[in-house]
Amino acid sequence: MPHTELIPPTNETPSLLVGTDGIWETRSPDGVEFGKDRLREVIRDHRDAPSQQIADAITAALLDYRGDGHQDDDITFVLVKLV
């Protein structure tokens, strides 16, 4: 089921991520879920970048976290920077 969450702004432009649970349920080779906190961290770490670069960073973080493990669920998301 899709999930929507607004990343709380500080002094920068807020971002809106709409995505499936396959994002935060991506598992490491040890079986630990990526989680929403790691997702928020990736978004915050790239908050000054354009949306496409943030999306690329999320994808890279998920691939790196999963390693050689199997992708068990779909990973679908849209990221929008609010202005």
Backbone as CSV, one residue per row, in Angstrom:
resi,resn,N_x,N_y,N_z,CA_x,CA_y,CA_z,C_x,C_y,C_z
1,MET,0.841,-1.162,0.000,0.000,0.000,0.000,0.898,1.241,0.000
2,PRO,0.596,2.241,-0.824,1.402,3.457,-0.851,1.380,4.177,0.490
3,HIS,2.453,4.867,0.739,2.603,5.605,1.991,3.072,7.009,1.646
4,THR,2.518,7.995,2.294,2.905,9.383,2.069,3.414,9.955,3.374
5,GLU,4.549,10.633,3.301,5.092,11.244,4.498,5.816,12.518,4.117
6,LEU,5.513,13.593,4.807,6.200,14.859,4.581,7.394,14.906,5.513
7,ILE,8.580,15.091,4.930,9.777,15.232,5.743,9.724,16.625,6.365
8,PRO,9.696,16.726,7.698,9.544,18.037,8.328,10.654,18.997,7.917
9,PRO,10.283,20.207,7.497,11.296,21.167,7.066,12.011,21.804,8.244
10,THR,13.221,22.207,8.001,13.919,23.068,8.950,13.944,24.416,8.244
11,ASN,15.079,24.817,7.685,15.139,26.062,6.924,15.177,25.813,5.429
12,GLU,15.110,24.566,5.023,15.207,24.258,3.601,13.845,23.869,3.023
13,THR,13.812,23.723,1.738,12.593,23.349,1.033,12.182,21.936,1.437
14,PRO,10.934,21.736,1.881,10.500,20.390,2.266,10.346,19.492,1.043
15,SER,10.473,18.192,1.287,10.313,17.191,0.234,9.158,16.277,0.595
16,LEU,8.453,15.823,-0.419,7.351,14.886,-0.239,7.710,13.609,-0.969
17,LEU,7.674,12.494,-0.249,7.946,11.193,-0.847,6.680,10.357,-0.782
18,VAL,6.255,9.842,-1.913,5.140,8.907,-1.985,5.730,7.617,-2.519
19,GLY,5.582,6.545,-1.755,6.205,5.306,-2.206,5.574,4.068,-1.607
20,THR,6.023,2.940,-2.109,5.545,1.648,-1.615,6.418,1.175,-0.462
21,ASP,5.883,0.243,0.306,6.603,-0.251,1.482,7.863,-1.046,1.129
22,GLY,8.034,-1.382,-0.138,9.245,-2.086,-0.553,10.498,-1.261,-0.329
23,ILE,10.342,0.052,-0.198,11.497,0.920,0.054,12.062,0.605,1.432
24,TRP,11.288,0.829,2.470,11.807,0.668,3.832,11.852,-0.785,4.268
25,GLU,11.190,-1.691,3.523,11.261,-3.110,3.857,12.391,-3.836,3.118
26,THR,13.182,-3.092,2.326,14.360,-3.680,1.694,15.275,-4.196,2.794
27,ARG,15.755,-5.424,2.628,16.562,-6.063,3.674,18.033,-6.154,3.292
28,SER,18.867,-6.009,4.318,20.301,-6.210,4.151,20.566,-7.710,4.021
29,PRO,21.784,-8.109,3.653,22.094,-9.540,3.612,21.865,-10.232,4.959
30,ASP,21.901,-9.465,6.055,21.659,-10.023,7.389,20.177,-10.053,7.758
31,GLY,19.311,-9.552,6.859,17.873,-9.581,7.094,17.310,-8.369,7.816
32,VAL,18.120,-7.324,8.002,17.659,-6.123,8.694,17.016,-5.180,7.675
33,GLU,15.824,-4.677,7.997,15.119,-3.770,7.085,15.825,-2.417,6.984
34,PHE,15.749,-1.819,5.803,16.313,-0.489,5.554,15.672,0.526,6.487
35,GLY,14.374,0.495,6.585,13.653,1.324,7.544,13.421,2.752,7.089
36,LYS,12.457,3.379,7.725,12.089,4.757,7.401,13.134,5.757,7.898
37,ASP,13.802,5.438,8.996,14.822,6.358,9.506,15.983,6.491,8.527
38,ARG,16.434,5.386,7.941,17.509,5.452,6.946,17.040,6.216,5.706
39,LEU,15.799,5.995,5.318,15.249,6.713,4.171,15.241,8.217,4.434
40,ARG,14.756,8.610,5.604,14.756,10.033,5.966,16.176,10.606,5.950
41,GLU,17.125,9.818,6.444,18.514,10.272,6.483,19.065,10.529,5.081
42,VAL,18.770,9.635,4.147,19.225,9.823,2.762,18.618,11.103,2.189
43,ILE,17.332,11.303,2.417,16.664,12.506,1.909,17.272,13.756,2.545
44,ARG,17.466,13.723,3.838,18.051,14.892,4.527,19.481,15.169,4.069
45,ASP,20.250,14.109,3.870,21.647,14.275,3.439,21.758,14.919,2.061
46,HIS,20.701,14.801,1.254,20.717,15.324,-0.115,19.672,16.418,-0.314
47,ARG,19.201,17.001,0.766,18.077,17.953,0.718,18.306,19.157,-0.183
48,ASP,19.560,19.539,-0.393,19.837,20.704,-1.239,19.953,20.339,-2.719
49,ALA,19.922,19.061,-3.022,20.056,18.590,-4.409,18.698,18.629,-5.111
50,PRO,18.711,18.627,-6.452,17.453,18.515,-7.203,16.775,17.165,-6.917
51,SER,15.492,17.097,-7.174,14.713,15.877,-6.913,15.322,14.637,-7.549
52,GLN,15.779,14.750,-8.796,16.335,13.582,-9.479,17.577,13.055,-8.761
53,GLN,18.403,13.947,-8.252,19.604,13.508,-7.530,19.245,12.859,-6.196
54,ILE,18.203,13.355,-5.550,17.740,12.726,-4.308,17.202,11.332,-4.621
55,ALA,16.406,11.221,-5.685,15.867,9.921,-6.088,16.996,8.947,-6.425
56,ASP,18.015,9.428,-7.125,19.174,8.582,-7.446,19.897,8.137,-6.175
57,ALA,19.998,9.042,-5.187,20.659,8.708,-3.923,19.863,7.650,-3.157
58,ILE,18.540,7.746,-3.181,17.699,6.740,-2.530,17.911,5.385,-3.191
59,THR,17.862,5.363,-4.514,18.048,4.110,-5.248,19.412,3.502,-4.959
60,ALA,20.456,4.324,-4.983,21.818,3.836,-4.715,21.933,3.298,-3.285
61,ALA,21.319,4.010,-2.329,21.376,3.562,-0.932,20.683,2.211,-0.757
62,LEU,19.543,2.027,-1.436,18.825,0.757,-1.351,19.629,-0.380,-1.967
63,LEU,20.213,-0.130,-3.141,21.022,-1.164,-3.795,22.233,-1.526,-2.948
64,ASP,22.884,-0.516,-2.384,24.047,-0.754,-1.543,23.655,-1.523,-0.284
65,TYR,22.539,-1.151,0.324,22.084,-1.795,1.554,21.716,-3.257,1.308
66,ARG,21.051,-3.530,0.201,20.622,-4.892,-0.129,21.798,-5.782,-0.494
67,GLY,22.838,-5.188,-1.067,23.999,-5.985,-1.461,23.610,-7.005,-2.510
68,ASP,24.052,-8.210,-2.316,23.746,-9.297,-3.259,22.418,-9.974,-2.957
69,GLY,21.707,-9.458,-1.964,20.436,-10.062,-1.582,19.366,-9.887,-2.647
70,HIS,18.314,-10.679,-2.518,17.204,-10.677,-3.472,16.213,-9.567,-3.126
71,GLN,15.704,-8.890,-4.145,14.657,-7.893,-3.952,13.331,-8.625,-3.841
72,ASP,12.718,-8.557,-2.667,11.492,-9.324,-2.399,10.207,-8.571,-2.718
73,ASP,10.285,-7.264,-2.890,9.081,-6.450,-3.064,9.375,-5.363,-4.089
74,ASP,8.314,-4.803,-4.651,8.529,-3.705,-5.592,9.014,-2.471,-4.842
75,ILE,9.758,-1.650,-5.550,10.233,-0.376,-4.999,9.788,0.697,-5.992
76,THR,8.792,1.448,-5.564,8.219,2.486,-6.418,8.059,3.746,-5.570
77,PHE,8.528,4.872,-6.096,8.357,6.105,-5.358,8.394,7.309,-6.295
78,VAL,7.803,8.395,-5.803,7.847,9.694,-6.448,8.320,10.657,-5.374
79,LEU,9.278,11.481,-5.726,9.793,12.477,-4.790,9.558,13.850,-5.383
80,VAL,8.990,14.748,-4.586,8.692,16.103,-5.038,9.257,17.071,-4.011
81,LYS,9.971,18.051,-4.477,10.426,19.136,-3.590,9.388,20.249,-3.671
82,LEU,8.883,20.635,-2.544,7.835,21.660,-2.474,8.471,23.035,-2.474
83,VAL,7.923,23.926,-3.267,8.442,25.297,-3.320,7.339,26.287,-3.026
